[in-house]
Amino acid sequence: EELKGLLKKLRATSMEDRIHDLRLRPDRADVIVPAAIVLHKIVQQAGVDEVVIPGIGLKDGVLLELLSQLRDREK
């Protein structure tokens, strides 16, 4: 239900407001609504009660992993 409410609010928010109020980059602000719709459908189909979303993006995670591997090699 929380995700459904969030999706409703996102749909009612302009892209400019998403950029300003949510501090999203323009390239993220235009895809967050379709992404939330997809996530909502997946959650419904999977029948799960909770979804954990990481605070970093895939690119950031890959960079952190590479940095960790480089540090391990230097030891």
MOPAC internal coordinates of N, CA, C and O (Angstrom, degrees):
PM7 1SCF
backbone

  N    0.0000 0     0.00 0     0.00 0    0    0    0
  C    1.4481 1     0.00 0     0.00 0    1    0    0
  C    1.5276 1   112.30 1     0.00 0    2    1    0
  O    1.2310 1   120.86 1   143.27 1    3    2    1
  N    1.3250 1   115.96 1   -36.73 1    3    2    1
  C    1.4651 1   118.98 1   179.35 1    5    3    2
  C    1.5231 1   110.79 1   -63.49 1    6    5    3
  O    1.2310 1   120.57 1   137.98 1    7    6    5
  N    1.3254 1   116.52 1   -42.02 1    7    6    5
  C    1.4616 1   120.69 1   178.55 1    9    7    6
  C    1.5268 1   110.67 1   -64.61 1   10    9    7
  O    1.2310 1   120.53 1   140.79 1   11   10    9
  N    1.3169 1   116.59 1   -39.21 1   11   10    9
  C    1.4664 1   120.91 1   178.44 1   13   11   10
  C    1.5310 1   110.42 1   -62.02 1   14   13   11
  O    1.2310 1   120.36 1   138.03 1   15   14   13
  N    1.3323 1   116.93 1   -41.97 1   15   14   13
  C    1.4616 1   121.21 1   177.86 1   17   15   14
  C    1.5132 1   112.16 1   -65.96 1   18   17   15
  O    1.2310 1   120.89 1   139.59 1   19   18   17
  N    1.3300 1   115.90 1   -40.41 1   19   18   17
  C    1.4626 1   120.54 1   177.91 1   21   19   18
  C    1.5230 1   110.45 1   -63.33 1   22   21   19
  O    1.2310 1   120.57 1   137.08 1   23   22   21
  N    1.3067 1   116.51 1   -42.92 1   23   22   21
  C    1.4636 1   121.04 1   178.77 1   25   23   22
  C    1.5282 1   110.81 1   -61.26 1   26   25   23
  O    1.2310 1   120.58 1   137.94 1   27   26   25
  N    1.3196 1   116.50 1   -42.06 1   27   26   25
  C    1.4629 1   120.60 1   178.65 1   29   27   26
  C    1.5306 1   110.51 1   -61.40 1   30   29   27
  O    1.2310 1   120.47 1   136.82 1   31   30   29
  N    1.3303 1   116.70 1   -43.18 1   31   30   29
  C    1.4685 1   120.77 1   178.95 1   33   31   30
  C    1.5241 1   111.10 1   -65.91 1   34   33   31
  O    1.2310 1   120.27 1   137.73 1   35   34   33
  N    1.3241 1   117.09 1   -42.27 1   35   34   33
  C    1.4654 1   120.44 1   179.47 1   37   35   34
  C    1.5248 1   111.05 1   -61.75 1   38   37   35
  O    1.2310 1   120.71 1   137.59 1   39   38   37
  N    1.3205 1   116.24 1   -42.41 1   39   38   37
  C    1.4708 1   120.34 1   179.80 1   41   39   38
  C    1.5275 1   111.77 1   -62.24 1   42   41   39
  O    1.2310 1   120.65 1   148.31 1   43   42   41
  N    1.3354 1   116.36 1   -31.69 1   43   42   41
  C    1.4632 1   120.97 1  -177.81 1   45   43   42
  C    1.5279 1   112.70 1   -85.05 1   46   45   43
  O    1.2310 1   120.26 1   174.56 1   47   46   45
  N    1.3228 1   117.12 1    -5.44 1   47   46   45
  C    1.4605 1   121.88 1  -176.42 1   49   47   46
  C    1.5274 1   110.06 1   -99.62 1   50   49   47
  O    1.2310 1   120.64 1   -44.61 1   51   50   49
  N    1.3163 1   116.37 1   135.39 1   51   50   49
  C    1.4670 1   120.03 1   178.01 1   53   51   50
  C    1.5259 1   109.99 1   -71.55 1   54   53   51
  O    1.2310 1   121.23 1   -19.90 1   55   54   53
  N    1.3197 1   115.26 1   160.10 1   55   54   53
  C    1.4570 1   119.34 1   178.56 1   57   55   54
  C    1.5251 1   110.63 1   -60.26 1   58   57   55
  O    1.2310 1   120.32 1   139.80 1   59   58   57
  N    1.3201 1   116.99 1   -40.20 1   59   58   57
  C    1.4641 1   120.62 1   179.44 1   61   59   58
  C    1.5237 1   111.03 1   -61.32 1   62   61   59
  O    1.2310 1   120.52 1   139.17 1   63   62   61
  N    1.3327 1   116.62 1   -40.83 1   63   62   61
  C    1.4663 1   120.36 1   178.07 1   65   63   62
  C    1.5230 1   111.38 1   -68.15 1   66   65   63
  O    1.2310 1   120.28 1   143.86 1   67   66   65
  N    1.3248 1   117.07 1   -36.14 1   67   66   65
  C    1.4688 1   119.47 1   176.84 1   69   67   66
  C    1.5208 1   110.43 1   -63.67 1   70   69   67
  O    1.2310 1   120.56 1   140.75 1   71   70   69
  N    1.3170 1   116.53 1   -39.25 1   71   70   69
  C    1.4671 1   120.58 1   178.55 1   73   71   70
  C    1.5217 1   109.61 1   -65.73 1   74   73   71
  O    1.2310 1   120.68 1   131.84 1   75   74   73
  N    1.3216 1   116.31 1   -48.16 1   75   74   73
  C    1.4656 1   120.57 1  -175.34 1   77   75   74
  C    1.5309 1   112.26 1   -76.02 1   78   77   75
  O    1.2310 1   120.18 1   124.66 1   79   78   77
  N    1.3164 1   117.27 1   -55.34 1   79   78   77
  C    1.4664 1   121.54 1  -173.00 1   81   79   78
  C    1.5224 1   113.21 1   -72.86 1   82   81   79
  O    1.2310 1   120.49 1   140.83 1   83   82   81
  N    1.3218 1   116.67 1   -39.17 1   83   82   81
  C    1.4643 1   120.62 1  -178.64 1   85   83   82
  C    1.5208 1   112.53 1   -95.03 1   86   85   83
  O    1.2310 1   121.15 1   175.72 1   87   86   85
  N    1.3308 1   115.41 1    -4.28 1   87   86   85
  C    1.4726 1   122.08 1   179.83 1   89   87   86
  C    1.5309 1   111.85 1    58.10 1   90   89   87
  O    1.2310 1   121.46 1  -138.52 1   91   90   89
  N    1.3209 1   114.81 1    41.48 1   91   90   89
  C    1.4597 1   120.20 1   177.66 1   93   91   90
  C    1.5167 1   110.20 1   -91.50 1   94   93   91
  O    1.2310 1   121.26 1   -32.30 1   95   94   93
  N    1.3182 1   115.19 1   147.70 1   95   94   93
  C    1.4585 1   119.35 1   172.38 1   97   95   94
  C    1.5268 1   107.68 1   -70.60 1   98   97   95
  O    1.2310 1   120.16 1   -29.00 1   99   98   97
  N    1.3312 1   117.29 1   151.00 1   99   98   97
  C    1.4720 1   119.30 1  -179.76 1  101   99   98
  C    1.5276 1   113.53 1   -54.44 1  102  101   99
  O    1.2310 1   120.17 1   142.76 1  103  102  101
  N    1.3303 1   117.27 1   -37.24 1  103  102  101
  C    1.4682 1   119.17 1  -179.52 1  105  103  102
  C    1.5239 1   112.39 1   -72.25 1  106  105  103
  O    1.2310 1   120.13 1   166.54 1  107  106  105
  N    1.3216 1   117.36 1   -13.46 1  107  106  105
  C    1.4681 1   121.43 1   175.43 1  109  107  106
  C    1.5273 1   110.95 1   -97.03 1  110  109  107
  O    1.2310 1   121.07 1   144.36 1  111  110  109
  N    1.3307 1   115.56 1   -35.64 1  111  110  109
  C    1.4637 1   120.31 1  -176.41 1  113  111  110
  C    1.5225 1   112.23 1   -62.52 1  114  113  111
  O    1.2310 1   120.42 1   150.35 1  115  114  113
  N    1.3281 1   116.79 1   -29.65 1  115  114  113
  C    1.4686 1   118.64 1  -178.59 1  117  115  114
  C    1.5226 1   113.21 1   -84.25 1  118  117  115
  O    1.2310 1   119.51 1   166.14 1  119  118  117
  N    1.3173 1   118.53 1   -13.86 1  119  118  117
  C    1.4642 1   120.25 1  -179.00 1  121  119  118
  C    1.5232 1   113.47 1  -110.45 1  122  121  119
  O    1.2310 1   120.07 1   174.66 1  123  122  121
  N    1.3393 1   117.48 1    -5.34 1  123  122  121
  C    1.4677 1   118.32 1  -175.79 1  125  123  122
  C    1.5322 1   112.55 1   -66.76 1  126  125  123
  O    1.2310 1   120.03 1   144.77 1  127  126  125
  N    1.3251 1   117.56 1   -35.23 1  127  126  125
  C    1.4712 1   119.27 1   179.39 1  129  127  126
  C    1.5300 1   110.80 1   -67.14 1  130  129  127
  O    1.2310 1   118.96 1   128.48 1  131  130  129
  N    1.3399 1   119.59 1   -51.52 1  131  130  129
  C    1.4706 1   118.05 1   176.99 1  133  131  130
  C    1.5322 1   112.44 1   -60.30 1  134  133  131
  O    1.2310 1   120.20 1   143.25 1  135  134  133
  N    1.3281 1   117.22 1   -36.75 1  135  134  133
  C    1.4667 1   120.08 1   178.41 1  137  135  134
  C    1.5260 1   110.77 1   -64.97 1  138  137  135
  O    1.2310 1   120.32 1   139.66 1  139  138  137
  N    1.3220 1   116.99 1   -40.34 1  139  138  137
  C    1.4661 1   120.62 1   178.36 1  141  139  138
  C    1.5263 1   111.22 1   -66.22 1  142  141  139
  O    1.2310 1   120.46 1   144.17 1  143  142  141
  N    1.3243 1   116.73 1   -35.83 1  143  142  141
  C    1.4693 1   120.43 1   176.97 1  145  143  142
  C    1.5239 1   109.94 1   -63.66 1  146  145  143
  O    1.2310 1   120.56 1   133.80 1  147  146  145
  N    1.3181 1   116.53 1   -46.20 1  147  146  145
  C    1.4703 1   120.94 1   178.81 1  149  147  146
  C    1.5249 1   110.04 1   -61.49 1  150  149  147
  O    1.2310 1   120.38 1   133.36 1  151  150  149
  N    1.3326 1   116.87 1   -46.64 1  151  150  149
  C    1.4629 1   120.53 1   179.40 1  153  151  150
  C    1.5254 1   110.75 1   -59.97 1  154  153  151
  O    1.2310 1   120.24 1   136.83 1  155  154  153
  N    1.3130 1   117.15 1   -43.17 1  155  154  153
  C    1.4675 1   121.00 1   179.47 1  157  155  154
  C    1.5282 1   110.93 1   -60.75 1  158  157  155
  O    1.2310 1   120.19 1   136.54 1  159  158  157
  N    1.3200 1   117.24 1   -43.46 1  159  158  157
  C    1.4727 1   120.88 1   179.19 1  161  159  158
  C    1.5295 1   111.27 1   -64.47 1  162  161  159
  O    1.2310 1   120.66 1   139.32 1  163  162  161
  N    1.3337 1   116.35 1   -40.68 1  163  162  161
  C    1.4707 1   120.14 1   178.87 1  165  163  162
  C    1.5197 1   110.40 1   -63.48 1  166  165  163
  O    1.2310 1   120.64 1   134.90 1  167  166  165
  N    1.3300 1   116.39 1   -45.10 1  167  166  165
  C    1.4641 1   121.13 1   179.42 1  169  167  166
  C    1.5290 1   110.20 1   -60.71 1  170  169  167
  O    1.2310 1   120.45 1   136.81 1  171  170  169
  N    1.3268 1   116.74 1   -43.19 1  171  170  169
  C    1.4690 1   120.54 1   178.13 1  173  171  170
  C    1.5258 1   111.08 1   -61.66 1  174  173  171
  O    1.2310 1   120.27 1   131.42 1  175  174  173
  N    1.3221 1   117.08 1   -48.58 1  175  174  173
  C    1.4644 1   121.15 1  -177.42 1  177  175  174
  C    1.5246 1   111.94 1   -65.97 1  178  177  175
  O    1.2310 1   120.63 1   142.93 1  179  178  177
  N    1.3335 1   116.40 1   -37.07 1  179  178  177
  C    1.4629 1   120.76 1  -178.65 1  181  179  178
  C    1.5250 1   111.75 1   -77.63 1  182  181  179
  O    1.2310 1   120.66 1   158.83 1  183  182  181
  N    1.3228 1   116.34 1   -21.17 1  183  182  181
  C    1.4559 1   119.78 1  -179.97 1  185  183  182
  C    1.5192 1   113.64 1    68.86 1  186  185  183
  O    1.2310 1   120.55 1  -148.86 1  187  186  185
  N    1.3177 1   116.56 1    31.14 1  187  186  185
  C    1.4667 1   120.15 1  -179.52 1  189  187  186
  C    1.5230 1   110.32 1   -92.52 1  190  189  187
  O    1.2310 1   121.36 1   -24.47 1  191  190  189
  N    1.3358 1   115.01 1   155.53 1  191  190  189
  C    1.4586 1   120.82 1  -179.69 1  193  191  190
  C    1.5187 1   112.78 1   -97.85 1  194  193  191
  O    1.2310 1   120.60 1   162.51 1  195  194  193
  N    1.3236 1   116.47 1   -17.49 1  195  194  193
  C    1.4590 1   119.70 1  -174.58 1  197  195  194
  C    1.5222 1   110.10 1  -145.38 1  198  197  195
  O    1.2310 1   121.00 1   -36.33 1  199  198  197
  N    1.3232 1   115.69 1   143.67 1  199  198  197
  C    1.4604 1   122.29 1   176.92 1  201  199  198
  C    1.5231 1   107.18 1  -129.26 1  202  201  199
  O    1.2310 1   120.54 1   -48.43 1  203  202  201
  N    1.3222 1   116.58 1   131.57 1  203  202  201
  C    1.4594 1   121.17 1   177.27 1  205  203  202
  C    1.5199 1   107.54 1  -104.37 1  206  205  203
  O    1.2310 1   120.99 1   -56.82 1  207  206  205
  N    1.3215 1   115.72 1   123.18 1  207  206  205
  C    1.4563 1   121.10 1  -178.90 1  209  207  206
  C    1.5201 1   108.12 1  -112.93 1  210  209  207
  O    1.2310 1   119.86 1   -55.22 1  211  210  209
  N    1.3335 1   117.86 1   124.78 1  211  210  209
  C    1.4673 1   119.67 1  -178.60 1  213  211  210
  C    1.5231 1   111.74 1   -65.85 1  214  213  211
  O    1.2310 1   121.43 1   -27.45 1  215  214  213
  N    1.3101 1   114.87 1   152.55 1  215  214  213
  C    1.4570 1   120.53 1  -179.69 1  217  215  214
  C    1.5099 1   114.21 1   -80.75 1  218  217  215
  O    1.2310 1   120.46 1   177.44 1  219  218  217
  N    1.3263 1   116.72 1    -2.56 1  219  218  217
  C    1.4616 1   119.93 1   179.29 1  221  219  218
  C    1.5180 1   109.45 1  -124.82 1  222  221  219
  O    1.2310 1   120.97 1   -21.92 1  223  222  221
  N    1.3085 1   115.75 1   158.08 1  223  222  221
  C    1.4522 1   120.92 1   178.41 1  225  223  222
  C    1.5181 1   111.52 1   -84.31 1  226  225  223
  O    1.2310 1   120.91 1    -9.81 1  227  226  225
  N    1.3111 1   115.86 1   170.19 1  227  226  225
  C    1.4584 1   121.85 1   179.86 1  229  227  226
  C    1.5149 1   111.13 1   -58.30 1  230  229  227
  O    1.2310 1   120.67 1   135.18 1  231  230  229
  N    1.3206 1   116.32 1   -44.82 1  231  230  229
  C    1.4634 1   120.83 1  -179.69 1  233  231  230
  C    1.5286 1   110.43 1   -58.79 1  234  233  231
  O    1.2310 1   120.52 1   135.14 1  235  234  233
  N    1.3281 1   116.61 1   -44.86 1  235  234  233
  C    1.4589 1   120.51 1   179.73 1  237  235  234
  C    1.5221 1   111.09 1   -63.61 1  238  237  235
  O    1.2310 1   120.74 1   138.27 1  239  238  237
  N    1.3191 1   116.20 1   -41.73 1  239  238  237
  C    1.4563 1   120.32 1   179.35 1  241  239  238
  C    1.5170 1   112.41 1   -63.55 1  242  241  239
  O    1.2310 1   120.37 1   138.99 1  243  242  241
  N    1.3222 1   116.90 1   -41.01 1  243  242  241
  C    1.4673 1   120.96 1   178.24 1  245  243  242
  C    1.5225 1   110.11 1   -64.28 1  246  245  243
  O    1.2310 1   120.31 1   136.31 1  247  246  245
  N    1.3244 1   117.02 1   -43.69 1  247  246  245
  C    1.4657 1   120.35 1   178.79 1  249  247  246
  C    1.5228 1   111.37 1   -62.89 1  250  249  247
  O    1.2310 1   119.97 1   138.20 1  251  250  249
  N    1.3204 1   117.66 1   -41.80 1  251  250  249
  C    1.4631 1   120.44 1   177.84 1  253  251  250
  C    1.5228 1   111.41 1   -63.47 1  254  253  251
  O    1.2310 1   120.46 1   140.28 1  255  254  253
  N    1.3195 1   116.73 1   -39.72 1  255  254  253
  C    1.4626 1   120.50 1   178.58 1  257  255  254
  C    1.5248 1   111.11 1   -65.31 1  258  257  255
  O    1.2310 1   120.00 1   136.94 1  259  258  257
  N    1.3299 1   117.61 1   -43.06 1  259  258  257
  C    1.4661 1   120.79 1   177.78 1  261  259  258
  C    1.5201 1   111.22 1   -62.95 1  262  261  259
  O    1.2310 1   120.33 1   138.52 1  263  262  261
  N    1.3143 1   116.98 1   -41.48 1  263  262  261
  C    1.4567 1   121.03 1   177.80 1  265  263  262
  C    1.5205 1   110.67 1   -62.32 1  266  265  263
  O    1.2310 1   120.44 1   138.04 1  267  266  265
  N    1.3093 1   116.77 1   -41.96 1  267  266  265
  C    1.4617 1   121.32 1   178.15 1  269  267  266
  C    1.5271 1   110.97 1   -62.23 1  270  269  267
  O    1.2310 1   120.21 1   137.92 1  271  270  269
  N    1.3268 1   117.21 1   -42.08 1  271  270  269
  C    1.4642 1   121.04 1   178.79 1  273  271  270
  C    1.5228 1   111.15 1   -64.90 1  274  273  271
  O    1.2310 1   120.27 1   139.93 1  275  274  273
  N    1.3236 1   117.09 1   -40.07 1  275  274  273
  C    1.4650 1   120.41 1   177.83 1  277  275  274
  C    1.5200 1   111.02 1   -64.03 1  278  277  275
  O    1.2310 1   120.23 1   138.79 1  279  278  277
  N    1.3006 1   117.16 1   -41.21 1  279  278  277
  C    1.4707 1   120.82 1   178.04 1  281  279  278
  C    1.5161 1   110.84 1   -63.35 1  282  281  279
  O    1.2310 1   120.38 1   139.55 1  283  282  281
  N    1.3395 1   116.88 1   -40.45 1  283  282  281
  C    1.4617 1   120.51 1   179.23 1  285  283  282
  C    1.5212 1   111.05 1   -63.59 1  286  285  283
  O    1.2310 1   119.91 1   143.55 1  287  286  285
  N    1.3132 1   117.77 1   -36.45 1  287  286  285
  C    1.4676 1   121.72 1   179.43 1  289  287  286
  C    1.5235 1   111.74 1   -67.83 1  290  289  287
  O    1.2310 1   120.73 1   148.08 1  291  290  289
  N    1.3236 1   116.21 1   -31.92 1  291  290  289
  C    1.4607 1   120.54 1  -177.86 1  293  291  290
  C    1.5188 1   112.55 1   -76.28 1  294  293  291
  O    1.2310 1   119.89 1   165.12 1  295  294  293
  N    1.3123 1   117.81 1   -14.88 1  295  294  293
  C    1.4773 1   121.33 1  -178.36 1  297  295  294
  C    1.4990 1   111.92 1   -76.45 1  298  297  295
  O    1.2310 1   120.10 1   180.00 1  299  298  297

